[in-house]
Amino acid sequence: MTRFQCWRFVVSLLLIIIMAGCVSVKESGTKVSAPPPPPTTSVAFHSDPMNAEVYLDGEFRGTAPLNLHLAAGTHKVELRLDGYLIWERELTVVAGNDTRVAATLQPE
């Protein structure tokens, strides 16, 4: 390594160290807060007969009767129980409007 290359390396290294120090001072002085969670709404699921499995957007969430807190928006709801046809609907949840879903399942 020539003297010039050595000198260039040292200067580059010093610049990197100085810049890293500036960035860390700036970052440590800035307070970053997470965005607030989206509002949720209480949704109560009931089935006749009772104990139907509740699927929300394709994911099993429990058995009816069941209370969930859901984000506002459109959700696919399915209630399933052996010996009965699948009950499925599209549910639009509005923030702040608690909702009750009552499903009457039909025998197969």
N, CA, C and O atoms as a GROMACS GRO file, in nm:
protein
  432
    1MET      N    1   0.086  -0.116   0.000
    1MET     CA    2   0.000   0.000   0.000
    1MET      C    3   0.091   0.124   0.000
    1MET      O    4   0.183   0.134   0.081
    2THR      N    5   0.064   0.216  -0.090
    2THR     CA    6   0.147   0.337  -0.096
    2THR      C    7   0.107   0.433   0.015
    2THR      O    8   0.003   0.417   0.079
    3ARG      N    9   0.190   0.532   0.036
    3ARG     CA   10   0.163   0.631   0.139
    3ARG      C   11   0.030   0.703   0.110
    3ARG      O   12  -0.050   0.727   0.201
    4PHE      N   13   0.007   0.736  -0.017
    4PHE     CA   14  -0.116   0.804  -0.055
    4PHE      C   15  -0.238   0.716  -0.027
    4PHE      O   16  -0.338   0.765   0.026
    5GLN      N   17  -0.231   0.589  -0.061
    5GLN     CA   18  -0.342   0.497  -0.036
    5GLN      C   19  -0.368   0.482   0.113
    5GLN      O   20  -0.483   0.475   0.157
    6CYS      N   21  -0.260   0.478   0.190
    6CYS     CA   22  -0.273   0.467   0.335
    6CYS      C   23  -0.341   0.592   0.391
    6CYS      O   24  -0.432   0.584   0.473
    7TRP      N   25  -0.295   0.708   0.345
    7TRP     CA   26  -0.352   0.835   0.390
    7TRP      C   27  -0.500   0.844   0.351
    7TRP      O   28  -0.582   0.886   0.433
    8ARG      N   29  -0.537   0.806   0.230
    8ARG     CA   30  -0.676   0.808   0.184
    8ARG      C   31  -0.762   0.713   0.269
    8ARG      O   32  -0.875   0.746   0.303
    9PHE      N   33  -0.709   0.598   0.302
    9PHE     CA   34  -0.780   0.502   0.387
    9PHE      C   35  -0.808   0.562   0.525
    9PHE      O   36  -0.920   0.551   0.575
   10VAL      N   37  -0.707   0.625   0.586
   10VAL     CA   38  -0.724   0.683   0.720
   10VAL      C   39  -0.828   0.795   0.715
   10VAL      O   40  -0.915   0.801   0.802
   11VAL      N   41  -0.821   0.882   0.616
   11VAL     CA   42  -0.917   0.992   0.604
   11VAL      C   43  -1.058   0.936   0.583
   11VAL      O   44  -1.154   0.984   0.645
   12SER      N   45  -1.072   0.837   0.498
   12SER     CA   46  -1.204   0.776   0.475
   12SER      C   47  -1.259   0.715   0.602
   12SER      O   48  -1.377   0.730   0.632
   13LEU      N   49  -1.174   0.646   0.676
   13LEU     CA   50  -1.215   0.584   0.801
   13LEU      C   51  -1.259   0.690   0.901
   13LEU      O   52  -1.361   0.673   0.968
   14LEU      N   53  -1.184   0.798   0.912
   14LEU     CA   54  -1.221   0.908   1.003
   14LEU      C   55  -1.355   0.969   0.964
   14LEU      O   56  -1.437   0.999   1.050
   15LEU      N   57  -1.376   0.989   0.835
   15LEU     CA   58  -1.504   1.044   0.789
   15LEU      C   59  -1.620   0.952   0.824
   15LEU      O   60  -1.727   0.998   0.865
   16ILE      N   61  -1.599   0.823   0.809
   16ILE     CA   62  -1.704   0.726   0.843
   16ILE      C   63  -1.734   0.733   0.992
   16ILE      O   64  -1.851   0.732   1.031
   17ILE      N   65  -1.632   0.739   1.075
   17ILE     CA   66  -1.652   0.746   1.220
   17ILE      C   67  -1.724   0.875   1.257
   17ILE      O   68  -1.816   0.873   1.339
   18ILE      N   69  -1.685   0.986   1.199
   18ILE     CA   70  -1.749   1.114   1.229
   18ILE      C   71  -1.895   1.112   1.186
   18ILE      O   72  -1.983   1.156   1.260
   19MET      N   73  -1.922   1.062   1.067
   19MET     CA   74  -2.059   1.056   1.016
   19MET      C   75  -2.146   0.964   1.102
   19MET      O   76  -2.262   0.995   1.130
   20ALA      N   77  -2.090   0.853   1.144
   20ALA     CA   78  -2.165   0.761   1.230
   20ALA      C   79  -2.198   0.828   1.361
   20ALA      O   80  -2.308   0.810   1.414
   21GLY      N   81  -2.107   0.903   1.415
   21GLY     CA   82  -2.132   0.975   1.539
   21GLY      C   83  -2.241   1.079   1.523
   21GLY      O   84  -2.324   1.095   1.612
   22CYS      N   85  -2.243   1.150   1.411
   22CYS     CA   86  -2.346   1.249   1.384
   22CYS      C   87  -2.483   1.185   1.372
   22CYS      O   88  -2.582   1.235   1.425
   23VAL      N   89  -2.487   1.075   1.302
   23VAL     CA   90  -2.614   1.007   1.283
   23VAL      C   91  -2.667   0.955   1.415
   23VAL      O   92  -2.786   0.969   1.444
   24SER      N   93  -2.581   0.896   1.497
   24SER     CA   94  -2.629   0.840   1.623
   24SER      C   95  -2.674   0.949   1.718
   24SER      O   96  -2.770   0.929   1.793
   25VAL      N   97  -2.608   1.066   1.717
   25VAL     CA   98  -2.651   1.178   1.802
   25VAL      C   99  -2.787   1.226   1.755
   25VAL      O  100  -2.876   1.252   1.837
   26LYS      N  101  -2.804   1.240   1.625
   26LYS     CA  102  -2.930   1.286   1.571
   26LYS      C  103  -3.043   1.187   1.602
   26LYS      O  104  -3.152   1.228   1.642
   27GLU      N  105  -3.016   1.057   1.582
   27GLU     CA  106  -3.118   0.956   1.608
   27GLU      C  107  -3.155   0.948   1.755
   27GLU      O  108  -3.272   0.930   1.789
   28SER      N  109  -3.055   0.962   1.844
   28SER     CA  110  -3.086   0.950   1.986
   28SER      C  111  -3.165   1.070   2.035
   28SER      O  112  -3.234   1.060   2.137
   29GLY      N  113  -3.157   1.184   1.966
   29GLY     CA  114  -3.232   1.301   2.007
   29GLY      C  115  -3.373   1.305   1.952
   29GLY      O  116  -3.452   1.391   1.992
   30THR      N  117  -3.408   1.216   1.862
   30THR     CA  118  -3.539   1.214   1.799
   30THR      C  119  -3.625   1.108   1.865
   30THR      O  120  -3.587   0.992   1.876
   31LYS      N  121  -3.743   1.151   1.910
   31LYS     CA  122  -3.835   1.055   1.972
   31LYS      C  123  -3.931   1.006   1.864
   31LYS      O  124  -4.002   1.085   1.802
   32VAL      N  125  -3.932   0.875   1.844
   32VAL     CA  126  -4.019   0.815   1.743
   32VAL      C  127  -4.127   0.737   1.816
   32VAL      O  128  -4.098   0.654   1.902
   33SER      N  129  -4.253   0.764   1.781
   33SER     CA  130  -4.362   0.690   1.843
   33SER      C  131  -4.435   0.610   1.736
   33SER      O  132  -4.444   0.650   1.620
   34ALA      N  133  -4.486   0.496   1.777
   34ALA     CA  134  -4.557   0.407   1.685
   34ALA      C  135  -4.693   0.469   1.654
   34ALA      O  136  -4.751   0.538   1.737
   35PRO      N  137  -4.745   0.444   1.534
   35PRO     CA  138  -4.878   0.496   1.502
   35PRO      C  139  -4.982   0.428   1.590
   35PRO      O  140  -4.962   0.313   1.631
   36PRO      N  141  -5.091   0.495   1.620
   36PRO     CA  142  -5.193   0.433   1.705
   36PRO      C  143  -5.254   0.312   1.634
   36PRO      O  144  -5.264   0.310   1.511
   37PRO      N  145  -5.296   0.212   1.712
   37PRO     CA  146  -5.358   0.094   1.650
   37PRO      C  147  -5.491   0.134   1.586
   37PRO      O  148  -5.555   0.229   1.630
   38PRO      N  149  -5.532   0.061   1.483
   38PRO     CA  150  -5.660   0.094   1.420
   38PRO      C  151  -5.774   0.070   1.518
   38PRO      O  152  -5.767  -0.022   1.600
   39PRO      N  153  -5.881   0.151   1.510
   39PRO     CA  154  -5.993   0.130   1.601
   39PRO      C  155  -6.060  -0.004   1.574
   39PRO      O  156  -6.066  -0.050   1.460
   40THR      N  157  -6.110  -0.064   1.678
   40THR     CA  158  -6.180  -0.192   1.664
   40THR      C  159  -6.324  -0.176   1.710
   40THR      O  160  -6.360  -0.081   1.779
   41THR      N  161  -6.405  -0.272   1.670
   41THR     CA  162  -6.546  -0.274   1.706
   41THR      C  163  -6.579  -0.412   1.760
   41THR      O  164  -6.528  -0.513   1.712
   42SER      N  165  -6.665  -0.415   1.860
   42SER     CA  166  -6.707  -0.541   1.920
   42SER      C  167  -6.811  -0.608   1.830
   42SER      O  168  -6.910  -0.546   1.791
   43VAL      N  169  -6.787  -0.734   1.798
   43VAL     CA  170  -6.881  -0.812   1.717
   43VAL      C  171  -6.914  -0.940   1.793
   43VAL      O  172  -6.825  -1.017   1.829
   44ALA      N  173  -7.043  -0.962   1.817
   44ALA     CA  174  -7.090  -1.081   1.888
   44ALA      C  175  -7.148  -1.179   1.787
   44ALA      O  176  -7.236  -1.144   1.708
   45PHE      N  177  -7.099  -1.303   1.791
   45PHE     CA  178  -7.145  -1.408   1.700
   45PHE      C  179  -7.231  -1.507   1.778
   45PHE      O  180  -7.189  -1.558   1.882
   46HIS      N  181  -7.351  -1.535   1.727
   46HIS     CA  182  -7.443  -1.632   1.787
   46HIS      C  183  -7.488  -1.727   1.678
   46HIS      O  184  -7.502  -1.688   1.562
   47SER      N  185  -7.510  -1.853   1.715
   47SER     CA  186  -7.557  -1.950   1.616
   47SER      C  187  -7.671  -2.032   1.674
   47SER      O  188  -7.678  -2.056   1.794
   48ASP      N  189  -7.759  -2.074   1.584
   48ASP     CA  190  -7.866  -2.165   1.619
   48ASP      C  191  -7.856  -2.281   1.522
   48ASP      O  192  -7.884  -2.263   1.403
   49PRO      N  193  -7.818  -2.400   1.568
   49PRO     CA  194  -7.784  -2.437   1.705
   49PRO      C  195  -7.650  -2.377   1.751
   49PRO      O  196  -7.568  -2.333   1.671
   50MET      N  197  -7.633  -2.379   1.884
   50MET     CA  198  -7.512  -2.322   1.943
   50MET      C  199  -7.388  -2.405   1.909
   50MET      O  200  -7.398  -2.515   1.855
   51ASN      N  201  -7.273  -2.348   1.941
   51ASN     CA  202  -7.141  -2.413   1.927
   51ASN      C  203  -7.092  -2.430   1.784
   51ASN      O  204  -7.007  -2.515   1.757
   52ALA      N  205  -7.145  -2.350   1.692
   52ALA     CA  206  -7.091  -2.353   1.556
   52ALA      C  207  -6.950  -2.291   1.558
   52ALA      O  208  -6.924  -2.198   1.635
   53GLU      N  209  -6.862  -2.344   1.474
   53GLU     CA  210  -6.726  -2.290   1.464
   53GLU      C  211  -6.732  -2.160   1.384
   53GLU      O  212  -6.795  -2.154   1.278
   54VAL      N  213  -6.665  -2.057   1.434
   54VAL     CA  214  -6.664  -1.926   1.368
   54VAL      C  215  -6.530  -1.908   1.297
   54VAL      O  216  -6.424  -1.916   1.359
   55TYR      N  217  -6.537  -1.885   1.166
   55TYR     CA  218  -6.419  -1.857   1.084
   55TYR      C  219  -6.430  -1.714   1.035
   55TYR      O  220  -6.533  -1.672   0.981
   56LEU      N  221  -6.325  -1.640   1.053
   56LEU     CA  222  -6.321  -1.502   1.008
   56LEU      C  223  -6.205  -1.486   0.911
   56LEU      O  224  -6.090  -1.509   0.946
   57ASP      N  225  -6.237  -1.447   0.788
   57ASP     CA  226  -6.136  -1.433   0.682
   57ASP      C  227  -6.054  -1.561   0.667
   57ASP      O  228  -5.933  -1.558   0.646
   58GLY      N  229  -6.125  -1.677   0.679
   58GLY     CA  230  -6.062  -1.806   0.660
   58GLY      C  231  -5.989  -1.862   0.780
   58GLY      O  232  -5.933  -1.971   0.772
   59GLU      N  233  -5.989  -1.791   0.893
   59GLU     CA  234  -5.916  -1.834   1.012
   59GLU      C  235  -6.014  -1.868   1.124
   59GLU      O  236  -6.103  -1.789   1.156
   60PHE      N  237  -5.996  -1.989   1.185
   60PHE     CA  238  -6.081  -2.029   1.297
   60PHE      C  239  -6.058  -1.936   1.414
   60PHE      O  240  -5.944  -1.912   1.454
   61ARG      N  241  -6.168  -1.881   1.470
   61ARG     CA  242  -6.156  -1.785   1.581
   61ARG      C  243  -6.221  -1.832   1.710
   61ARG      O  244  -6.200  -1.771   1.815
   62GLY      N  245  -6.300  -1.941   1.705
   62GLY     CA  246  -6.365  -1.991   1.826
   62GLY      C  247  -6.502  -2.048   1.793
   62GLY      O  248  -6.536  -2.066   1.676
   63THR      N  249  -6.582  -2.076   1.898
   63THR     CA  250  -6.716  -2.128   1.876
   63THR      C  251  -6.819  -2.031   1.932
   63THR      O  252  -6.796  -1.962   2.031
   64ALA      N  253  -6.934  -2.028   1.864
   64ALA     CA  254  -7.043  -1.938   1.904
   64ALA      C  255  -7.114  -1.995   2.027
   64ALA      O  256  -7.133  -2.116   2.037
   65PRO      N  257  -7.153  -1.908   2.119
   65PRO     CA  258  -7.145  -1.762   2.116
   65PRO      C  259  -7.000  -1.715   2.138
   65PRO      O  260  -6.925  -1.772   2.217
   66LEU      N  261  -6.965  -1.608   2.065
   66LEU     CA  262  -6.828  -1.558   2.066
   66LEU      C  263  -6.828  -1.407   2.046
   66LEU      O  264  -6.900  -1.355   1.961
   67ASN      N  265  -6.748  -1.337   2.124
   67ASN     CA  266  -6.731  -1.192   2.108
   67ASN      C  267  -6.589  -1.164   2.063
   67ASN      O  268  -6.493  -1.211   2.124
   68LEU      N  269  -6.576  -1.086   1.955
   68LEU     CA  270  -6.445  -1.049   1.901
   68LEU      C  271  -6.438  -0.899   1.883
   68LEU      O  272  -6.540  -0.832   1.866
   69HIS      N  273  -6.317  -0.846   1.886
   69HIS     CA  274  -6.293  -0.706   1.853
   69HIS      C  275  -6.226  -0.706   1.716
   69HIS      O  276  -6.115  -0.757   1.700
   70LEU      N  277  -6.296  -0.648   1.618
   70LEU     CA  278  -6.248  -0.652   1.481
   70LEU      C  279  -6.216  -0.513   1.428
   70LEU      O  280  -6.278  -0.414   1.468
   71ALA      N  281  -6.119  -0.507   1.340
   71ALA     CA  282  -6.086  -0.382   1.273
   71ALA      C  283  -6.197  -0.348   1.175
   71ALA      O  284  -6.263  -0.436   1.120
   72ALA      N  285  -6.216  -0.219   1.153
   72ALA     CA  286  -6.316  -0.175   1.057
   72ALA      C  287  -6.278  -0.227   0.918
   72ALA      O  288  -6.160  -0.241   0.884
   73GLY      N  289  -6.380  -0.255   0.838
   73GLY     CA  290  -6.357  -0.306   0.704
   73GLY      C  291  -6.448  -0.423   0.674
   73GLY      O  292  -6.539  -0.454   0.750
   74THR      N  293  -6.423  -0.487   0.562
   74THR     CA  294  -6.505  -0.600   0.518
   74THR      C  295  -6.436  -0.730   0.554
   74THR      O  296  -6.316  -0.747   0.532
   75HIS      N  297  -6.513  -0.822   0.611
   75HIS     CA  298  -6.461  -0.952   0.654
   75HIS      C  299  -6.552  -1.063   0.601
   75HIS      O  300  -6.673  -1.046   0.590
   76LYS      N  301  -6.492  -1.177   0.570
   76LYS     CA  302  -6.569  -1.296   0.530
   76LYS      C  303  -6.595  -1.378   0.656
   76LYS      O  304  -6.502  -1.414   0.728
   77VAL      N  305  -6.722  -1.408   0.681
   77VAL     CA  306  -6.761  -1.483   0.801
   77VAL      C  307  -6.820  -1.616   0.759
   77VAL      O  308  -6.904  -1.622   0.669
   78GLU      N  309  -6.776  -1.723   0.824
   78GLU     CA  310  -6.834  -1.856   0.804
   78GLU      C  311  -6.863  -1.917   0.940
   78GLU      O  312  -6.780  -1.910   1.031
   79LEU      N  313  -6.980  -1.978   0.954
   79LEU     CA  314  -7.012  -2.057   1.072
   79LEU      C  315  -7.036  -2.200   1.025
   79LEU      O  316  -7.112  -2.224   0.931
   80ARG      N  317  -6.969  -2.294   1.092
   80ARG     CA  318  -6.974  -2.434   1.050
   80ARG      C  319  -7.009  -2.523   1.169
   80ARG      O  320  -6.963  -2.502   1.281
   81LEU      N  321  -7.091  -2.622   1.141
   81LEU     CA  322  -7.126  -2.721   1.242
   81LEU      C  323  -7.157  -2.851   1.170
   81LEU      O  324  -7.230  -2.853   1.071
   82ASP      N  325  -7.101  -2.961   1.221
   82ASP     CA  326  -7.125  -3.091   1.158
   82ASP      C  327  -7.273  -3.118   1.144
   82ASP      O  328  -7.350  -3.096   1.238
   83GLY      N  329  -7.314  -3.165   1.026
   83GLY     CA  330  -7.453  -3.198   1.000
   83GLY      C  331  -7.534  -3.080   0.948
   83GLY      O  332  -7.653  -3.093   0.921
   84TYR      N  333  -7.469  -2.964   0.934
   84TYR     CA  334  -7.538  -2.843   0.888
   84TYR      C  335  -7.463  -2.781   0.770
   84TYR      O  336  -7.342  -2.797   0.757
   85LEU      N  337  -7.538  -2.710   0.685
   85LEU     CA  338  -7.476  -2.637   0.575
   85LEU      C  339  -7.392  -2.522   0.630
   85LEU      O  340  -7.424  -2.466   0.735
   86ILE      N  341  -7.286  -2.488   0.560
   86ILE     CA  342  -7.201  -2.375   0.602
   86ILE      C  343  -7.279  -2.246   0.583
   86ILE      O  344  -7.336  -2.222   0.476
   87TRP      N  345  -7.281  -2.163   0.687
   87TRP     CA  346  -7.343  -2.031   0.680
   87TRP      C  347  -7.232  -1.931   0.653
   87TRP      O  348  -7.139  -1.919   0.732
   88GLU      N  349  -7.241  -1.858   0.541
   88GLU     CA  350  -7.136  -1.762   0.509
   88GLU      C  351  -7.195  -1.630   0.462
   88GLU      O  352  -7.294  -1.626   0.389
   89ARG      N  353  -7.130  -1.523   0.506
   89ARG     CA  354  -7.171  -1.388   0.471
   89ARG      C  355  -7.048  -1.299   0.463
   89ARG      O  356  -6.941  -1.333   0.512
   90GLU      N  357  -7.067  -1.185   0.400
   90GLU     CA  358  -6.966  -1.079   0.400
   90GLU      C  359  -7.013  -0.976   0.503
   90GLU      O  360  -7.126  -0.927   0.496
   91LEU      N  361  -6.928  -0.945   0.598
   91LEU     CA  362  -6.963  -0.854   0.707
   91LEU      C  363  -6.881  -0.727   0.694
   91LEU      O  364  -6.758  -0.731   0.687
   92THR      N  365  -6.951  -0.613   0.690
   92THR     CA  366  -6.881  -0.484   0.688
   92THR      C  367  -6.887  -0.427   0.829
   92THR      O  368  -6.994  -0.397   0.882
   93VAL      N  369  -6.770  -0.412   0.888
   93VAL     CA  370  -6.758  -0.360   1.025
   93VAL      C  371  -6.729  -0.211   1.016
   93VAL      O  372  -6.637  -0.168   0.946
   94VAL      N  373  -6.809  -0.133   1.089
   94VAL     CA  374  -6.791   0.012   1.094
   94VAL      C  375  -6.738   0.046   1.233
   94VAL      O  376  -6.796   0.007   1.334
   95ALA      N  377  -6.627   0.121   1.237
   95ALA     CA  378  -6.566   0.157   1.365
   95ALA      C  379  -6.667   0.226   1.456
   95ALA      O  380  -6.738   0.318   1.414
   96GLY      N  381  -6.675   0.180   1.580
   96GLY     CA  382  -6.763   0.240   1.678
   96GLY      C  383  -6.905   0.186   1.680
   96GLY      O  384  -6.981   0.218   1.771
   97ASN      N  385  -6.942   0.103   1.582
   97ASN     CA  386  -7.077   0.045   1.579
   97ASN      C  387  -7.070  -0.102   1.618
   97ASN      O  388  -7.039  -0.187   1.535
   98ASP      N  389  -7.099  -0.132   1.745
   98ASP     CA  390  -7.099  -0.270   1.789
   98ASP      C  391  -7.202  -0.348   1.706
   98ASP      O  392  -7.308  -0.295   1.671
   99THR      N  393  -7.169  -0.474   1.676
   99THR     CA  394  -7.249  -0.552   1.582
   99THR      C  395  -7.280  -0.689   1.641
   99THR      O  396  -7.201  -0.745   1.716
  100ARG      N  397  -7.398  -0.741   1.606
  100ARG     CA  398  -7.438  -0.875   1.647
  100ARG      C  399  -7.467  -0.955   1.521
  100ARG      O  400  -7.543  -0.912   1.435
  101VAL      N  401  -7.404  -1.073   1.510
  101VAL     CA  402  -7.428  -1.163   1.398
  101VAL      C  403  -7.501  -1.284   1.453
  101VAL      O  404  -7.451  -1.355   1.541
  102ALA      N  405  -7.623  -1.308   1.401
  102ALA     CA  406  -7.704  -1.422   1.444
  102ALA      C  407  -7.725  -1.512   1.323
  102ALA      O  408  -7.790  -1.474   1.226
  103ALA      N  409  -7.669  -1.633   1.329
  103ALA     CA  410  -7.676  -1.726   1.217
  103ALA      C  411  -7.765  -1.845   1.253
  103ALA      O  412  -7.744  -1.910   1.355
  104THR      N  413  -7.862  -1.871   1.169
  104THR     CA  414  -7.944  -1.990   1.182
  104THR      C  415  -7.898  -2.089   1.077
  104THR      O  416  -7.916  -2.068   0.958
  105LEU      N  417  -7.836  -2.199   1.123
  105LEU     CA  418  -7.780  -2.298   1.031
  105LEU      C  419  -7.889  -2.395   0.988
  105LEU      O  420  -7.975  -2.432   1.066
  106GLN      N  421  -7.883  -2.436   0.860
  106GLN     CA  422  -7.980  -2.529   0.804
  106GLN      C  423  -7.921  -2.670   0.799
  106GLN      O  424  -7.805  -2.687   0.762
  107PRO      N  425  -8.002  -2.771   0.837
  107PRO     CA  426  -7.950  -2.910   0.828
  107PRO      C  427  -7.914  -2.946   0.685
  107PRO      O  428  -7.972  -2.895   0.589
  108GLU      N  429  -7.818  -3.037   0.672
  108GLU     CA  430  -7.777  -3.084   0.539
  108GLU      C  431  -7.886  -3.169   0.477
  108GLU      O  432  -7.871  -3.218   0.365
   0.00000   0.00000   0.00000
